[in-house]
């Protein structure tokens, strides 16, 4: 684990978190400096490092700046449930700092760079006027909405719909953070992890990906996803990206 | 739908929302007045009324004061996924006001009384000093943690564990809001709705409830749940109520 105190200024070009928020909210110079302050303390982690292993004892949260992580919970029988995988720009661990649990974990999938901050600093940022408190509230509500869709993936969608919905979502999230084209992005999840995420067997995921490729909807190859026909794929699984966007009135205020 | 402007003062005894928050956080007189103001506008609804049917157009959220509601999402094929059922003291619809969706619904299961407020007022309450901003942040994180457990119910737990975990959770929530003994509480969910909530068939739910009764762990009869042996039931499903409680450091600040 490598620490680094950064004095690089935050700009939309360099910072995926600022990029997501400023895409929809008009942030002041004061807001930009607050985000820059929040992100001052940087950590670089390798896949074997565990970012949060005792979240209940922790009052830190993170912004993911580079790379991918997964969040999971360990059940009492030792099995684990993946909850989400995170792309640059995401806030990690906010909810964990608020509640009395010790069974949620955040693990890097690739080499990652995060900004670490105290939850107290995030909460005073949320109290800051102008757009920032609205932007951050939206961002946390978006996390909640993503979790709702993952619950629906596991509960109501068939294999074809699950895989399609999850990939379309990841594409939008990568696009919002300015990381890639929403229809052509890297995905460092193995088929085993993907299966775990979606409540399917690895064989079933493999078969579903072949099916999607044969229908010329989507290709997943060599750690990359290419969405060939987004309108048809969205129709197939009922994907509406509205849950990833702020309500118009949230923006206009 | 009946509107009522209330001037009744909020006290722990009369208000389940204040009761949950003040159980863990030391709230000032100013905080108490803010909550009282938030809850001034009361609505009474019957089971046929729909509380939020176009959440995306809405900037209102609610505190449930009396009765039970369910929250669900309608999928593109017309089927629905229950996300949670709400007990007095819960905040309803907060996340919906922040994002661009129109497919989530809140429906009363019984006659309910809610306090309706504008999301702008809630957000300025969150900016209020002292304990309130911490209490509200915890409360929203708790919503997130509940959703995580419902995802795990659907993804990882067998029928016996699902039913047990859900009932133990509801008991703690009812107890936190001062509504009943956590081990003996009313439950107006039909077996059909319960099945929907837990991703099981109604027959499977029925069989599981019989099994739990025969093991002398839990009785569900005539709209009432009685938990006979909470330690053994908790052990059976790995229930740890920590996700419903604030982190110690969240309280101590």
Interface residues (C-beta under 8 A of the other chain):
Chain A: X56 X59 X73 X75 X76 X77 X79 X81 X83 X94 X95 X97 X98 X99 X100 X101 X102 X103 X104 X120 X123 X126 X127 X133 X134 X137 X138 X140 X141 X142 X143 X144 X145 X147 X148 X150 X151 X152 X154 X155 X156 X157 X199 X238 X240 X242 X243 X244 X245 X246 X247 X248 X249 X250 X253
Chain B: X56 X59 X73 X75 X76 X77 X79 X81 X83 X94 X95 X97 X98 X99 X100 X101 X102 X103 X104 X120 X123 X126 X127 X133 X134 X137 X138 X140 X141 X142 X143 X144 X145 X147 X148 X150 X151 X152 X154 X155 X156 X157 X199 X238 X240 X242 X243 X244 X245 X246 X247 X248 X249 X250 X253
